[in-house]
Amino acid sequence: MKTLFENQVALVTGAASGMGLAAAKAFAQAGASVALADVNGDAVTAAAQELADAGFKVVGIRCNVADINEVKSMVEQTVAAFGRLDFAFNNAGVQSPVAETADADPRDYDFVMDVNLRGIWNCMKYELIEMRKQGSGAIVNNSSLGGLVGIAERGIYHASKHGVVGLTKSAGLEYAHKGIRINAVCPGIIETPMVSGMLESQPEAMAELMKEVPMRRLGRAEEIADAVLWLCSPASSFIVGHALPVDGGYTVR
C-alpha cells in the first residue's frame, strides 16, 4: 500500500478535517504527494504541517471552492508544487438547515448550491484541464446518500448532491476515452465534525435517520477514504460514472 501511488499527486478539498483529512492521510500513506485544500486556511495549514512532520510530501492551500478564481489558483499551486495532478477528491461541502421547501431561505439554497454543486464543477473544470494535458487521471466527487434518495425537509442539500451524481455521470462519459475516470462516492452518516454538529443541533431528526442504518452505527471517515482510494486505483480501472454508496446499507431499500 505504501507504494500504490508513488510518484503520483493527489488533490483533496475540504481536507482540514473529517473525510477530506482521512483521504489526504490515506493518499500520503500510499505514497502520493498531496495538496490539502480547505476554506479554513489555518486549519488546513496545521493539517498539512502535521503530515509534513510525519515525513510526507504535502502542501496546504486555502481555497473557497465556490470561487472559481481560487479554484484555478489551487490547481495551479498543486501543479507548481508537485509537477502534475493524478487524482482529485472533490470533498468540500456544507449542510443545509432542516426546513420544508416552502419555508426554506433562498440564501441557504444559494450557499449550498455554490459550495456543493458549483464548487465541484469549478474543481473539475481545472482538474480536467490539467489531466487532459497528461492523458490520465482519476476524479472522485463526494456526493452523499442524499444524492441517491430523498429525505423530507432536506431538499436543498439533496438537490445539490443529486446534482453531483448527474455531473459525475456526464463528465465521466466525456473523459473515459481520454484516460480519465470520474466517479462519485456517496457516504452515509459518517462520524465527522459536520455530523457531530447535526447530532447536537438536530438530535431527534438524527435519531430517526440512524434507525434507517442497517449496520446501526456511524460510518468512519477512514471507510470513505478507503473507497476513494479504491476508485482512484488500478483495482477500479473499468469503473466510470459510478455513484458508490458507503452507507452501512441505508440506501439498499
Backbone as CSV, one residue per row, in Angstrom:
resi,resn,N_x,N_y,N_z,CA_x,CA_y,CA_z,C_x,C_y,C_z
1,MET,0.822,-1.209,0.000,0.000,0.000,0.000,0.860,1.264,0.000
2,LYS,2.058,1.186,0.624,2.901,2.362,0.741,3.376,2.877,-0.609
3,THR,3.426,2.029,-1.618,3.924,2.463,-2.925,2.831,2.459,-4.001
4,LEU,1.575,2.278,-3.608,0.492,2.194,-4.583,0.428,3.438,-5.459
5,PHE,0.613,4.612,-4.853,0.511,5.873,-5.582,1.842,6.636,-5.589
6,GLU,2.939,5.915,-5.534,4.253,6.550,-5.511,4.484,7.334,-6.802
7,ASN,5.086,8.517,-6.668,5.373,9.421,-7.791,4.115,9.975,-8.439
8,GLN,2.998,9.912,-7.718,1.758,10.488,-8.214,1.268,11.561,-7.246
9,VAL,0.315,12.370,-7.728,-0.095,13.562,-6.982,-1.602,13.572,-6.796
10,ALA,-2.026,13.819,-5.566,-3.448,13.879,-5.246,-3.806,15.252,-4.692
11,LEU,-5.001,15.700,-5.024,-5.557,16.951,-4.504,-6.847,16.623,-3.769
12,VAL,-6.983,17.113,-2.552,-8.177,16.846,-1.739,-8.725,18.164,-1.233
13,THR,-10.005,18.425,-1.486,-10.647,19.627,-0.943,-11.401,19.256,0.333
14,GLY,-11.671,20.287,1.128,-12.281,20.023,2.428,-11.387,19.140,3.273
15,ALA,-10.072,19.396,3.183,-9.081,18.462,3.713,-8.621,18.779,5.130
16,ALA,-9.200,19.784,5.753,-8.745,20.150,7.095,-9.298,19.235,8.173
17,SER,-10.352,18.476,7.859,-10.971,17.614,8.872,-11.815,16.553,8.184
18,GLY,-12.349,15.649,8.977,-13.329,14.678,8.502,-12.855,13.796,7.368
19,MET,-13.739,13.564,6.406,-13.445,12.660,5.297,-12.293,13.153,4.438
20,GLY,-12.194,14.468,4.262,-11.117,15.016,3.452,-9.756,14.766,4.069
21,LEU,-9.645,15.000,5.364,-8.371,14.775,6.040,-8.020,13.294,6.042
22,ALA,-9.018,12.442,6.266,-8.763,10.997,6.238,-8.268,10.553,4.873
23,ALA,-8.856,11.107,3.806,-8.425,10.744,2.452,-7.023,11.278,2.164
24,ALA,-6.737,12.502,2.595,-5.405,13.069,2.382,-4.343,12.213,3.065
25,LYS,-4.617,11.800,4.287,-3.680,10.932,5.008,-3.500,9.603,4.278
26,ALA,-4.613,9.041,3.789,-4.540,7.748,3.101,-3.736,7.847,1.810
27,PHE,-3.945,8.915,1.046,-3.148,9.115,-0.171,-1.664,9.226,0.175
28,ALA,-1.366,10.003,1.206,0.031,10.189,1.595,0.656,8.866,2.041
29,GLN,-0.076,8.106,2.831,0.426,6.817,3.305,0.619,5.825,2.164
30,ALA,-0.117,6.043,1.071,0.020,5.186,-0.104,1.105,5.666,-1.052
31,GLY,1.832,6.707,-0.662,2.984,7.145,-1.439,2.806,8.387,-2.275
32,ALA,1.593,8.942,-2.323,1.352,10.123,-3.161,1.839,11.397,-2.491
33,SER,2.178,12.370,-3.307,2.307,13.751,-2.839,0.896,14.328,-2.805
34,VAL,0.580,15.096,-1.769,-0.807,15.507,-1.570,-0.925,17.007,-1.341
35,ALA,-1.857,17.630,-2.078,-2.260,19.006,-1.823,-3.550,18.972,-1.017
36,LEU,-3.501,19.527,0.179,-4.682,19.629,1.026,-5.243,21.029,0.874
37,ALA,-6.529,21.139,0.541,-7.156,22.441,0.365,-8.387,22.546,1.254
38,ASP,-8.614,23.743,1.783,-9.785,23.950,2.643,-10.039,25.445,2.745
39,VAL,-11.293,25.811,2.986,-11.640,27.221,3.151,-11.078,27.767,4.455
40,ASN,-10.823,26.884,5.421,-10.215,27.283,6.688,-8.699,27.203,6.547
41,GLY,-8.092,28.330,6.238,-6.666,28.347,5.945,-5.798,27.905,7.106
42,ASP,-6.104,28.359,8.313,-5.301,27.979,9.472,-5.373,26.483,9.728
43,ALA,-6.580,25.931,9.635,-6.763,24.513,9.910,-6.069,23.641,8.876
44,VAL,-6.140,24.020,7.601,-5.517,23.185,6.570,-3.997,23.318,6.618
45,THR,-3.509,24.487,7.001,-2.070,24.643,7.172,-1.568,23.749,8.297
46,ALA,-2.322,23.693,9.393,-1.946,22.843,10.524,-1.996,21.369,10.145
47,ALA,-3.021,20.984,9.396,-3.152,19.584,8.979,-2.002,19.187,8.062
48,ALA,-1.667,20.071,7.132,-0.560,19.786,6.215,0.769,19.713,6.968
49,GLN,0.944,20.596,7.939,2.190,20.589,8.705,2.343,19.297,9.496
50,GLU,1.236,18.793,10.031,1.284,17.531,10.776,1.736,16.381,9.874
51,LEU,1.230,16.360,8.661,1.639,15.316,7.718,3.087,15.513,7.265
52,ALA,3.465,16.761,7.058,4.853,17.039,6.664,5.822,16.604,7.770
53,ASP,5.437,16.853,9.009,6.284,16.464,10.140,6.432,14.948,10.233
54,ALA,5.438,14.240,9.702,5.491,12.772,9.705,6.272,12.231,8.509
55,GLY,6.794,13.137,7.685,7.643,12.722,6.580,6.966,12.619,5.228
56,PHE,5.735,13.104,5.122,5.011,13.015,3.857,5.198,14.292,3.031
57,LYS,5.054,14.146,1.699,5.178,15.285,0.786,3.795,15.910,0.613
58,VAL,3.600,17.075,1.227,2.291,17.712,1.213,2.439,19.225,1.088
59,VAL,1.328,19.855,0.707,1.234,21.308,0.727,-0.184,21.658,1.149
60,GLY,-0.325,22.702,1.948,-1.638,23.174,2.373,-2.026,24.417,1.602
61,ILE,-3.275,24.474,1.134,-3.741,25.588,0.303,-5.096,26.059,0.823
62,ARG,-5.232,27.352,1.077,-6.545,27.880,1.420,-7.342,28.080,0.133
63,CYS,-8.558,27.540,0.085,-9.378,27.682,-1.114,-10.855,27.592,-0.766
64,ASN,-11.606,28.560,-1.244,-13.072,28.508,-1.207,-13.512,27.949,-2.553
65,VAL,-14.006,26.723,-2.572,-14.308,26.072,-3.848,-15.438,26.762,-4.611
66,ALA,-16.217,27.596,-3.943,-17.278,28.330,-4.631,-16.734,29.481,-5.467
67,ASP,-15.467,29.819,-5.271,-14.821,30.914,-6.007,-13.951,30.310,-7.103
68,ILE,-14.364,30.475,-8.343,-13.666,29.806,-9.443,-12.226,30.284,-9.592
69,ASN,-11.948,31.529,-9.252,-10.578,32.022,-9.349,-9.683,31.378,-8.296
70,GLU,-10.227,31.163,-7.100,-9.459,30.484,-6.064,-9.218,29.026,-6.441
71,VAL,-10.183,28.409,-7.075,-10.016,27.018,-7.513,-8.937,26.913,-8.583
72,LYS,-8.965,27.813,-9.528,-7.927,27.835,-10.574,-6.547,27.956,-9.931
73,SER,-6.428,28.847,-8.967,-5.166,29.028,-8.264,-4.779,27.778,-7.482
74,MET,-5.753,27.118,-6.870,-5.494,25.899,-6.112,-4.860,24.822,-6.993
75,VAL,-5.419,24.613,-8.172,-4.865,23.605,-9.083,-3.488,24.039,-9.570
76,GLU,-3.334,25.314,-9.879,-2.035,25.820,-10.318,-0.975,25.646,-9.229
77,GLN,-1.343,25.900,-7.979,-0.398,25.731,-6.871,-0.023,24.262,-6.692
78,THR,-0.981,23.383,-6.883,-0.705,21.950,-6.769,0.307,21.514,-7.812
79,VAL,0.088,21.922,-9.056,0.979,21.539,-10.145,2.350,22.202,-9.984
80,ALA,2.356,23.439,-9.495,3.629,24.121,-9.265,4.445,23.400,-8.196
81,ALA,3.758,22.866,-7.194,4.449,22.194,-6.092,4.961,20.816,-6.482
82,PHE,4.164,20.086,-7.274,4.478,18.675,-7.497,4.621,18.264,-8.960
83,GLY,4.330,19.174,-9.895,4.607,18.910,-11.298,3.501,18.285,-12.111
84,ARG,2.438,17.788,-11.454,1.366,17.127,-12.191,0.163,16.968,-11.273
85,LEU,-0.913,16.369,-11.787,-2.089,16.072,-10.978,-2.689,14.756,-11.469
86,ASP,-2.663,13.746,-10.615,-3.158,12.420,-10.986,-4.529,12.094,-10.412
87,PHE,-4.795,12.566,-9.189,-6.041,12.226,-8.510,-6.629,13.448,-7.833
88,ALA,-7.953,13.489,-7.778,-8.625,14.549,-7.034,-9.819,13.962,-6.292
89,PHE,-9.947,14.331,-5.040,-11.132,14.004,-4.256,-11.815,15.325,-3.944
90,ASN,-12.883,15.610,-4.678,-13.626,16.859,-4.509,-14.644,16.651,-3.391
91,ASN,-14.201,16.967,-2.194,-14.924,16.576,-0.987,-15.623,17.740,-0.286
92,ALA,-15.163,18.963,-0.499,-15.691,20.100,0.261,-17.197,20.224,0.092
93,GLY,-17.891,20.418,1.210,-19.345,20.536,1.153,-19.903,21.103,2.440
94,VAL,-21.147,21.536,2.364,-21.840,22.097,3.526,-23.231,21.482,3.607
95,GLN,-23.813,21.538,4.801,-25.162,21.028,5.035,-26.144,22.191,4.969
96,SER,-27.408,21.904,4.695,-28.436,22.940,4.708,-29.289,22.796,5.968
97,PRO,-29.871,23.900,6.449,-30.768,23.804,7.593,-31.982,22.937,7.265
98,VAL,-32.505,22.259,8.276,-33.726,21.469,8.090,-34.896,22.427,7.896
99,ALA,-35.635,22.260,6.808,-36.766,23.144,6.529,-37.641,22.543,5.447
100,GLU,-38.955,22.718,5.586,-39.844,22.374,4.480,-39.530,23.291,3.299
101,THR,-39.771,22.796,2.116,-39.418,23.551,0.916,-40.050,24.939,0.903
102,ALA,-41.303,25.045,1.322,-41.989,26.334,1.306,-41.389,27.326,2.297
103,ASP,-40.693,26.815,3.308,-40.154,27.678,4.360,-38.653,27.912,4.230
104,ALA,-38.018,27.265,3.269,-36.560,27.373,3.137,-36.157,28.783,2.716
105,ASP,-34.999,29.192,3.188,-34.462,30.515,2.882,-33.695,30.450,1.559
106,PRO,-34.034,31.304,0.601,-33.310,31.305,-0.673,-31.803,31.492,-0.510
107,ARG,-31.394,32.187,0.541,-29.956,32.383,0.773,-29.280,31.057,1.122
108,ASP,-30.006,30.191,1.837,-29.460,28.867,2.127,-29.310,28.063,0.842
109,TYR,-30.306,28.164,-0.032,-30.239,27.463,-1.313,-28.998,27.901,-2.100
110,ASP,-28.806,29.204,-2.210,-27.682,29.714,-2.986,-26.345,29.284,-2.389
111,PHE,-26.234,29.352,-1.071,-24.974,28.995,-0.405,-24.647,27.521,-0.599
112,VAL,-25.627,26.656,-0.374,-25.391,25.212,-0.501,-25.069,24.838,-1.944
113,MET,-25.793,25.390,-2.893,-25.513,25.084,-4.296,-24.148,25.612,-4.728
114,ASP,-23.792,26.785,-4.239,-22.499,27.364,-4.607,-21.345,26.474,-4.155
115,VAL,-21.449,25.903,-2.964,-20.365,25.067,-2.442,-20.476,23.637,-2.967
116,ASN,-21.634,23.026,-2.790,-21.773,21.585,-3.046,-21.798,21.209,-4.515
117,LEU,-22.375,22.053,-5.345,-22.510,21.709,-6.763,-21.607,22.575,-7.640
118,ARG,-21.756,23.887,-7.549,-20.872,24.762,-8.323,-19.416,24.534,-7.910
119,GLY,-19.190,24.288,-6.624,-17.827,24.064,-6.156,-17.189,22.855,-6.812
120,ILE,-17.950,21.784,-6.955,-17.400,20.597,-7.600,-17.217,20.841,-9.097
121,TRP,-18.136,21.555,-9.714,-17.962,21.896,-11.127,-16.699,22.748,-11.315
122,ASN,-16.507,23.735,-10.441,-15.302,24.555,-10.512,-14.043,23.691,-10.435
123,CYS,-14.021,22.793,-9.455,-12.839,21.952,-9.265,-12.599,21.046,-10.463
124,MET,-13.653,20.407,-10.928,-13.500,19.504,-12.064,-12.992,20.245,-13.288
125,LYS,-13.478,21.438,-13.502,-13.071,22.210,-14.685,-11.553,22.329,-14.759
126,TYR,-10.927,22.756,-13.680,-9.485,22.994,-13.714,-8.678,21.724,-13.490
127,GLU,-9.211,20.776,-12.765,-8.531,19.476,-12.648,-8.483,18.784,-14.003
128,LEU,-9.590,18.833,-14.718,-9.663,18.169,-16.013,-8.778,18.840,-17.059
129,ILE,-8.644,20.150,-16.981,-7.739,20.829,-17.911,-6.335,20.263,-17.759
130,GLU,-5.909,20.049,-16.526,-4.569,19.520,-16.274,-4.481,18.050,-16.664
131,MET,-5.472,17.267,-16.253,-5.438,15.832,-16.556,-5.540,15.570,-18.054
132,ARG,-6.275,16.407,-18.750,-6.409,16.247,-20.205,-5.062,16.422,-20.908
133,LYS,-4.240,17.329,-20.390,-2.898,17.501,-20.943,-2.084,16.220,-20.781
134,GLN,-2.244,15.576,-19.645,-1.483,14.370,-19.327,-2.027,13.135,-20.025
135,GLY,-3.348,13.149,-20.295,-4.000,11.964,-20.848,-4.248,10.900,-19.808
136,SER,-4.337,11.315,-18.542,-4.584,10.352,-17.473,-5.085,11.078,-16.236
137,GLY,-5.740,10.327,-15.354,-6.196,10.888,-14.091,-7.441,10.187,-13.585
138,ALA,-7.751,10.424,-12.337,-8.979,9.892,-11.728,-9.525,10.933,-10.765
139,ILE,-10.816,11.173,-10.871,-11.504,12.129,-10.005,-12.610,11.405,-9.259
140,VAL,-12.709,11.672,-7.962,-13.828,11.176,-7.159,-14.535,12.384,-6.561
141,ASN,-15.814,12.516,-6.840,-16.623,13.591,-6.282,-17.395,13.073,-5.077
142,ASN,-17.474,13.881,-4.039,-18.211,13.460,-2.856,-19.667,13.880,-2.985
143,SER,-20.523,12.910,-3.244,-21.963,13.151,-3.220,-22.445,12.808,-1.806
144,SER,-23.370,11.883,-1.675,-23.953,11.570,-0.372,-25.030,10.528,-0.582
145,LEU,-25.468,9.884,0.501,-26.710,9.113,0.369,-27.808,10.050,-0.101
146,GLY,-27.642,11.356,0.207,-28.586,12.369,-0.259,-28.540,12.603,-1.755
147,GLY,-27.579,12.016,-2.449,-27.563,12.076,-3.897,-28.308,10.921,-4.535
148,LEU,-28.778,9.979,-3.698,-29.444,8.769,-4.193,-30.886,8.654,-3.741
149,VAL,-31.238,9.302,-2.632,-32.595,9.214,-2.088,-33.045,10.608,-1.663
150,GLY,-34.313,10.728,-1.335,-34.831,11.970,-0.779,-35.134,11.799,0.701
151,ILE,-35.024,12.882,1.450,-35.433,12.910,2.853,-36.176,14.216,3.081
152,ALA,-37.341,14.135,3.711,-38.154,15.320,3.947,-37.377,16.379,4.714
153,GLU,-37.577,17.615,4.334,-37.015,18.806,4.970,-35.516,18.984,4.707
154,ARG,-34.971,18.197,3.804,-33.563,18.333,3.447,-33.400,18.507,1.931
155,GLY,-34.409,19.099,1.305,-34.446,19.175,-0.152,-33.288,19.923,-0.772
156,ILE,-32.842,21.009,-0.156,-31.758,21.799,-0.746,-30.478,20.971,-0.805
157,TYR,-30.132,20.361,0.310,-28.915,19.546,0.361,-29.002,18.387,-0.621
158,HIS,-30.142,17.699,-0.636,-30.289,16.536,-1.505,-30.293,16.936,-2.972
159,ALA,-30.859,18.081,-3.285,-30.813,18.560,-4.672,-29.371,18.796,-5.105
160,SER,-28.574,19.377,-4.224,-27.173,19.636,-4.578,-26.421,18.330,-4.784
161,LYS,-26.686,17.340,-3.948,-25.954,16.079,-4.031,-26.448,15.208,-5.188
162,HIS,-27.738,15.283,-5.528,-28.205,14.640,-6.760,-27.508,15.270,-7.967
163,GLY,-27.320,16.580,-7.910,-26.622,17.266,-8.995,-25.201,16.775,-9.169
164,VAL,-24.527,16.478,-8.056,-23.168,15.958,-8.129,-23.137,14.624,-8.865
165,VAL,-24.119,13.772,-8.603,-24.174,12.477,-9.290,-24.383,12.674,-10.787
166,GLY,-25.284,13.567,-11.163,-25.518,13.822,-12.582,-24.303,14.404,-13.276
167,LEU,-23.627,15.311,-12.604,-22.423,15.912,-13.154,-21.329,14.862,-13.321
168,THR,-21.209,13.984,-12.335,-20.209,12.915,-12.385,-20.462,11.990,-13.571
169,LYS,-21.701,11.598,-13.771,-22.029,10.686,-14.871,-21.756,11.330,-16.230
170,SER,-22.178,12.566,-16.382,-21.993,13.231,-17.674,-20.520,13.457,-17.987
171,ALA,-19.772,13.954,-16.999,-18.342,14.171,-17.219,-17.615,12.846,-17.400
172,GLY,-18.083,11.823,-16.701,-17.477,10.505,-16.866,-17.550,10.025,-18.309
173,LEU,-18.668,10.277,-18.967,-18.827,9.902,-20.369,-17.895,10.700,-21.275
174,GLU,-17.677,11.951,-20.919,-16.841,12.813,-21.756,-15.368,12.400,-21.748
175,TYR,-14.895,11.906,-20.605,-13.451,11.740,-20.452,-12.968,10.307,-20.352
176,ALA,-13.886,9.332,-20.375,-13.468,7.935,-20.233,-12.491,7.524,-21.334
177,HIS,-12.733,7.977,-22.563,-11.864,7.585,-23.678,-10.591,8.423,-23.740
178,LYS,-10.476,9.377,-22.811,-9.286,10.221,-22.768,-8.352,9.828,-21.625
179,GLY,-8.614,8.667,-21.033,-7.742,8.169,-19.972,-8.046,8.712,-18.591
180,ILE,-9.195,9.362,-18.437,-9.561,9.963,-17.149,-10.867,9.334,-16.661
181,ARG,-10.825,8.792,-15.465,-12.021,8.178,-14.887,-12.618,9.104,-13.822
182,ILE,-13.926,9.281,-13.885,-14.630,10.149,-12.933,-15.755,9.346,-12.293
183,ASN,-15.736,9.282,-10.966,-16.750,8.569,-10.199,-17.156,9.404,-8.994
184,ALA,-18.145,8.922,-8.279,-18.587,9.599,-7.053,-18.675,8.592,-5.920
185,VAL,-18.462,9.075,-4.728,-18.697,8.279,-3.532,-19.889,8.904,-2.809
186,CYS,-20.735,8.046,-2.248,-21.967,8.518,-1.601,-21.977,8.077,-0.142
187,PRO,-21.345,8.858,0.737,-21.276,8.468,2.142,-22.646,8.503,2.820
188,GLY,-22.792,7.618,3.784,-23.953,7.672,4.660,-23.694,8.642,5.795
189,ILE,-24.133,8.282,6.984,-23.969,9.149,8.143,-22.612,8.829,8.766
190,ILE,-21.667,9.704,8.549,-20.267,9.457,8.900,-19.873,10.309,10.104
191,GLU,-19.044,9.759,10.948,-18.580,10.462,12.144,-17.581,11.540,11.741
192,THR,-18.092,12.744,11.510,-17.291,13.897,11.097,-17.733,15.109,11.921
193,PRO,-16.972,16.206,11.888,-17.417,17.414,12.594,-18.795,17.891,12.141
194,MET,-19.103,17.771,10.832,-20.415,18.192,10.349,-21.523,17.375,10.994
195,VAL,-21.362,16.060,11.023,-22.390,15.190,11.601,-22.474,15.371,13.106
196,SER,-21.348,15.591,13.751,-21.368,15.853,15.197,-22.225,17.074,15.506
197,GLY,-22.074,18.110,14.677,-22.896,19.305,14.849,-24.371,19.024,14.634
198,MET,-24.683,18.184,13.659,-26.078,17.827,13.393,-26.654,17.001,14.543
199,LEU,-25.847,16.114,15.101,-26.314,15.304,16.232,-26.651,16.183,17.431
200,GLU,-25.899,17.272,17.590,-26.151,18.182,18.705,-27.337,19.094,18.439
201,SER,-27.438,19.607,17.211,-28.475,20.595,16.911,-29.802,19.981,16.481
202,GLN,-29.748,18.733,15.975,-30.970,18.072,15.479,-31.064,16.648,16.043
203,PRO,-31.037,16.479,17.358,-30.954,15.133,17.928,-32.111,14.216,17.533
204,GLU,-33.315,14.747,17.516,-34.464,13.894,17.192,-34.441,13.473,15.726
205,ALA,-34.168,14.428,14.841,-34.128,14.110,13.414,-33.011,13.110,13.121
206,MET,-31.862,13.297,13.758,-30.744,12.396,13.521,-31.014,11.011,14.100
207,ALA,-31.708,10.953,15.226,-32.061,9.650,15.812,-32.951,8.865,14.863
208,GLU,-33.867,9.567,14.186,-34.738,8.892,13.220,-33.929,8.391,12.024
209,LEU,-32.976,9.198,11.560,-32.133,8.767,10.445,-31.310,7.530,10.816
210,MET,-30.771,7.516,12.024,-29.929,6.400,12.447,-30.704,5.090,12.507
211,LYS,-32.008,5.173,12.729,-32.832,3.959,12.748,-32.855,3.274,11.385
212,GLU,-32.554,4.053,10.333,-32.609,3.525,8.975,-31.263,2.953,8.503
213,VAL,-30.270,2.943,9.379,-28.949,2.406,9.020,-28.874,0.951,9.472
214,PRO,-28.912,-0.009,8.555,-28.916,-1.414,8.948,-27.749,-1.824,9.839
215,MET,-26.586,-1.202,9.680,-25.429,-1.576,10.496,-25.470,-0.958,11.883
216,ARG,-26.429,-0.042,12.112,-26.672,0.527,13.439,-25.458,1.240,14.040
217,ARG,-24.715,1.923,13.201,-23.600,2.721,13.703,-23.273,3.811,12.705
218,LEU,-22.520,4.797,13.165,-21.974,5.804,12.266,-20.837,5.205,11.451
219,GLY,-20.682,5.681,10.252,-19.518,5.295,9.476,-18.291,6.054,9.958
220,ARG,-17.126,5.581,9.572,-15.875,6.238,9.927,-15.296,6.939,8.702
221,ALA,-14.666,8.060,8.925,-14.073,8.811,7.816,-13.092,7.946,7.034
222,GLU,-12.378,7.065,7.750,-11.404,6.203,7.096,-12.068,5.220,6.126
223,GLU,-13.318,4.869,6.388,-14.029,3.963,5.484,-14.358,4.655,4.165
224,ILE,-14.601,5.940,4.228,-14.807,6.705,2.992,-13.477,6.856,2.261
225,ALA,-12.416,7.136,2.996,-11.097,7.268,2.378,-10.711,5.988,1.645
226,ASP,-10.999,4.839,2.235,-10.688,3.568,1.573,-11.412,3.454,0.233
227,ALA,-12.674,3.877,0.209,-13.453,3.813,-1.033,-12.892,4.773,-2.079
228,VAL,-12.494,5.960,-1.634,-11.934,6.956,-2.555,-10.647,6.435,-3.185
229,LEU,-9.764,5.889,-2.363,-8.508,5.378,-2.901,-8.752,4.209,-3.843
230,TRP,-9.710,3.381,-3.530,-10.028,2.263,-4.434,-10.516,2.784,-5.786
231,LEU,-11.366,3.812,-5.767,-11.877,4.368,-7.015,-10.784,5.065,-7.831
232,CYS,-9.691,5.437,-7.186,-8.556,6.039,-7.892,-7.522,5.007,-8.323
233,SER,-7.628,3.800,-7.809,-6.579,2.800,-8.001,-6.802,1.959,-9.252
234,PRO,-5.781,1.236,-9.684,-5.937,0.321,-10.816,-6.972,-0.770,-10.569
235,ALA,-7.299,-1.031,-9.302,-8.290,-2.066,-8.984,-9.675,-1.714,-9.513
236,SER,-9.917,-0.426,-9.783,-11.223,0.001,-10.306,-11.099,0.541,-11.724
237,SER,-10.166,0.011,-12.490,-9.795,0.591,-13.778,-10.893,0.565,-14.842
238,PHE,-11.950,-0.226,-14.637,-13.026,-0.299,-15.633,-14.319,0.316,-15.098
239,ILE,-14.207,1.148,-14.079,-15.379,1.769,-13.447,-15.407,3.253,-13.785
240,VAL,-16.502,3.686,-14.393,-16.664,5.073,-14.829,-18.085,5.538,-14.530
241,GLY,-18.218,6.740,-13.980,-19.529,7.346,-13.785,-20.376,6.684,-12.719
242,HIS,-19.737,5.954,-11.832,-20.485,5.225,-10.803,-20.637,6.072,-9.544
243,ALA,-21.778,5.949,-8.884,-22.020,6.585,-7.592,-22.034,5.474,-6.546
244,LEU,-20.949,5.356,-5.802,-20.744,4.233,-4.889,-21.267,4.558,-3.499
245,PRO,-22.329,3.891,-3.040,-22.798,4.117,-1.667,-21.850,3.468,-0.664
246,VAL,-21.493,4.236,0.352,-20.730,3.716,1.500,-21.517,4.194,2.722
247,ASP,-22.578,3.457,3.022,-23.605,3.997,3.914,-24.158,3.001,4.929
248,GLY,-23.472,1.884,5.144,-23.956,0.916,6.109,-25.273,0.266,5.729
249,GLY,-25.639,0.391,4.452,-26.862,-0.240,3.961,-28.070,0.683,3.877
250,TYR,-27.885,1.981,4.174,-29.031,2.907,4.211,-29.818,2.894,2.914
251,THR,-29.135,2.921,1.777,-29.834,3.061,0.503,-30.173,1.714,-0.155
252,VAL,-29.960,0.616,0.553,-30.266,-0.695,-0.033,-31.768,-0.851,-0.277
253,ARG,-32.587,-0.272,0.588,-34.036,-0.445,0.471,-34.549,0.107,-0.848
